[in-house]
Amino acid sequence: MRKKKKPNNPGFSRRDFLKGAGVAVSTTMIPATQAAAAPASSEVVGPGLVAITLSINGKSHTLKAEPRVTLLDALRNQLDITGAKKVCDRGVCGACTVIMDGHAVYACNVLAIEAEGHKIETIEGLGSAEHLHPVMAAFVEHDAQQCGFCTPGFVVACKAFLDHHPNPTREDVEHGLGGNLCRCGTYAGVREAVLEAAKTMKAGIMKGGHANG
């Protein structure tokens, strides 16, 4: 397999990317954008284990994995970073959403080897129990979670969306986050949480008195 890197392909909604790729998606909630594949380099790696270094939440992690291993499986099975959930494993539900180079991507759709050299953020890097990120605090305030299994993906997708769209309307939120799935049906709470978090992030205030970075 050839070792590849993905450049950013910013867009308002990842639905546009998925439509262009001919992939059918649901009309509920989805993260904001998807990195497009880059031309392969001349370096051929695999099929056995290869060394991979990933930058996750500001820290460098080195592991060995086959080129076919997804970023999601590398996070969960090898690095014990389990906030991104494995649900559909088909790039549809959004439970595995992470931020790569500032844009929301499905970790199950990105190979770990492709993520090398990119800056990755997971739910673990967004805040803590003592200092909640504004999106986290707004989710609590508006009961935007029930069973909680889809919540990490929602929070990450919402954070990435607001980074690019700091003054969204309700229609913007519905379109820009039109693909993460919640079996419990918390979409109304999620939308309210995003609108509130937008105001808090604009003010630059973290829960607990810390400035939003």
C-alpha positions as CSV (number, residue, x, y, z in Angstrom):
1,M,0.0,0.0,0.0
2,R,1.1,3.5,-0.7
3,K,1.6,5.9,2.2
4,K,-0.8,8.9,1.6
5,K,-1.6,12.2,3.2
6,K,-4.9,14.1,2.9
7,P,-5.0,17.8,2.4
8,N,-7.8,19.8,3.9
9,N,-10.9,20.4,1.7
10,P,-12.9,22.9,3.7
11,G,-16.6,23.1,3.1
12,F,-19.8,24.1,4.8
13,S,-21.2,20.6,5.1
14,R,-19.7,17.1,4.7
15,R,-23.0,16.1,3.1
16,D,-21.7,17.9,-0.1
17,F,-18.6,15.8,-0.1
18,L,-20.5,12.6,0.5
19,K,-22.9,13.4,-2.4
20,G,-20.0,14.0,-4.6
21,A,-18.5,10.7,-3.7
22,G,-21.8,9.0,-4.5
23,V,-22.4,7.9,-0.9
24,A,-25.9,7.8,0.4
25,V,-26.3,9.4,3.8
26,S,-29.1,10.0,6.3
27,T,-30.7,13.5,6.6
28,T,-30.2,13.8,10.4
29,M,-26.8,14.9,11.8
30,I,-23.3,14.7,10.3
31,P,-19.9,16.5,11.0
32,A,-19.0,19.5,9.0
33,T,-16.4,18.5,6.5
34,Q,-14.3,15.6,5.1
35,A,-10.7,15.6,4.0
36,A,-10.2,14.5,0.4
37,A,-7.7,12.0,-0.7
38,A,-4.3,13.2,-2.0
39,P,-2.3,11.6,-4.7
40,A,-0.2,8.7,-3.5
41,S,3.5,9.2,-2.8
42,S,6.1,6.9,-4.3
43,E,6.8,5.3,-1.0
44,V,5.2,1.8,-0.7
45,V,4.6,0.4,2.8
46,G,3.0,-2.8,4.1
47,P,1.3,-5.2,4.1
48,G,2.9,-6.0,7.5
49,L,3.2,-3.7,10.6
50,V,4.6,-0.2,10.0
51,A,5.7,2.4,12.4
52,I,3.2,5.3,12.6
53,T,3.5,8.5,14.7
54,L,0.3,10.4,15.4
55,S,-0.2,13.8,16.9
56,I,-3.2,13.6,19.2
57,N,-4.4,16.3,21.5
58,G,-1.0,17.9,21.4
59,K,1.0,14.8,22.2
60,S,3.0,12.5,20.0
61,H,2.0,8.8,20.0
62,T,4.1,6.1,18.2
63,L,2.6,2.7,17.3
64,K,2.9,-0.1,14.9
65,A,-0.1,-1.1,12.7
66,E,-0.9,-2.6,9.4
67,P,-1.7,0.0,6.7
68,R,-5.3,-1.1,6.6
69,V,-5.9,-0.2,10.3
70,T,-8.3,2.8,10.6
71,L,-7.6,5.8,12.8
72,L,-10.6,4.8,14.9
73,D,-9.2,1.3,15.6
74,A,-5.7,2.7,16.3
75,L,-7.2,5.2,18.8
76,R,-9.3,2.7,20.6
77,N,-7.4,-0.6,20.4
78,Q,-3.8,0.5,20.5
79,L,-3.7,3.9,22.2
80,D,-6.7,3.5,24.6
81,I,-8.2,6.8,23.5
82,T,-11.8,5.6,23.5
83,G,-13.9,8.7,23.3
84,A,-14.6,8.2,19.6
85,K,-17.1,5.4,19.4
86,K,-17.3,2.5,17.0
87,V,-20.9,2.1,15.9
88,C,-21.6,1.8,12.2
89,D,-18.0,1.6,11.0
90,R,-19.2,2.8,7.6
91,G,-18.9,6.6,7.8
92,V,-22.6,7.2,8.4
93,C,-23.4,7.6,12.1
94,G,-20.8,10.2,13.2
95,A,-20.1,8.5,16.6
96,C,-16.4,8.3,15.8
97,T,-16.0,12.0,14.8
98,V,-12.6,13.6,15.5
99,I,-11.0,16.8,14.3
100,M,-8.1,16.6,11.9
101,D,-6.3,19.8,11.0
102,G,-9.3,21.8,12.2
103,H,-11.9,19.9,10.3
104,A,-14.3,17.2,11.5
105,V,-13.7,13.7,9.9
106,Y,-15.0,10.2,10.6
107,A,-12.2,8.3,12.2
108,C,-13.5,5.1,10.7
109,N,-13.0,6.5,7.2
110,V,-9.4,7.6,7.7
111,L,-6.5,5.1,7.8
112,A,-4.1,5.6,10.7
113,I,-1.2,5.8,8.3
114,E,-3.0,8.6,6.4
115,A,-3.4,10.6,9.6
116,E,0.3,10.7,10.2
117,G,1.6,14.3,10.0
118,H,-1.8,15.8,10.8
119,K,-3.0,17.4,14.0
120,I,-5.8,15.3,15.5
121,E,-8.2,16.3,18.3
122,T,-10.5,13.9,20.1
123,I,-13.2,14.5,22.7
124,E,-10.5,13.9,25.4
125,G,-8.6,17.0,24.3
126,L,-11.5,19.4,24.3
127,G,-12.0,19.9,28.0
128,S,-12.1,18.3,31.5
129,A,-14.6,17.8,34.3
130,E,-13.2,20.8,36.0
131,H,-13.1,23.1,32.9
132,L,-15.8,22.1,30.4
133,H,-15.6,23.3,26.9
134,P,-18.5,25.6,26.1
135,V,-20.0,22.9,23.8
136,M,-19.8,20.4,26.6
137,A,-21.4,22.8,29.1
138,A,-24.2,23.6,26.7
139,F,-24.9,19.9,26.1
140,V,-25.4,19.5,29.8
141,E,-27.5,22.6,30.2
142,H,-29.9,21.6,27.3
143,D,-30.1,17.9,28.0
144,A,-28.6,17.2,24.6
145,Q,-27.7,13.6,25.6
146,Q,-29.6,10.6,26.9
147,C,-27.8,7.3,26.7
148,G,-24.6,9.3,25.8
149,F,-23.1,6.8,23.3
150,C,-23.3,9.3,20.4
151,T,-22.5,12.3,22.5
152,P,-18.7,12.5,22.0
153,G,-19.1,12.5,18.3
154,F,-21.8,15.2,18.5
155,V,-19.7,17.4,20.8
156,V,-16.6,17.1,18.5
157,A,-18.6,17.8,15.4
158,C,-20.3,20.8,17.0
159,K,-17.0,22.2,18.2
160,A,-15.5,21.9,14.7
161,F,-18.6,23.5,13.1
162,L,-18.5,26.5,15.5
163,D,-14.8,27.0,14.9
164,H,-15.7,27.7,11.2
165,H,-19.2,29.2,11.7
166,P,-19.1,31.3,14.9
167,N,-22.4,33.1,14.3
168,P,-24.7,30.3,13.0
169,T,-28.5,30.6,12.5
170,R,-30.7,27.7,13.5
171,E,-30.9,26.8,9.8
172,D,-27.1,26.8,9.6
173,V,-26.9,24.4,12.5
174,E,-29.4,22.0,10.9
175,H,-27.5,22.0,7.6
176,G,-24.0,22.1,8.8
177,L,-24.5,19.3,11.4
178,G,-26.9,17.3,9.2
179,G,-25.5,13.7,9.7
180,N,-24.6,12.6,13.2
181,L,-27.2,10.1,14.3
182,C,-28.9,9.9,17.8
183,R,-31.2,6.9,18.4
184,C,-32.5,8.7,21.5
185,G,-33.7,11.7,19.4
186,T,-31.9,14.5,21.2
187,Y,-31.6,16.7,18.0
188,A,-33.7,19.6,19.4
189,G,-31.4,19.8,22.5
190,V,-28.3,19.6,20.4
191,R,-29.4,22.5,18.2
192,E,-30.1,24.6,21.3
193,A,-26.8,23.6,22.8
194,V,-24.9,24.7,19.6
195,L,-26.6,28.1,19.5
196,E,-25.8,28.7,23.2
197,A,-22.2,27.5,22.8
198,A,-21.7,29.9,19.9
199,K,-22.5,32.8,22.2
200,T,-20.2,31.5,24.9
201,M,-17.3,30.8,22.5
202,K,-17.8,34.2,21.0
203,A,-17.3,35.7,24.4
204,G,-14.2,33.6,24.9
205,I,-15.3,32.2,28.2
206,M,-14.7,28.6,29.3
207,K,-16.8,26.9,32.0
208,G,-14.9,27.6,35.3
209,G,-13.6,30.9,34.3
210,H,-10.9,29.9,31.7
211,A,-10.7,31.6,28.3
212,N,-11.6,29.5,25.3
213,G,-8.6,28.4,23.3
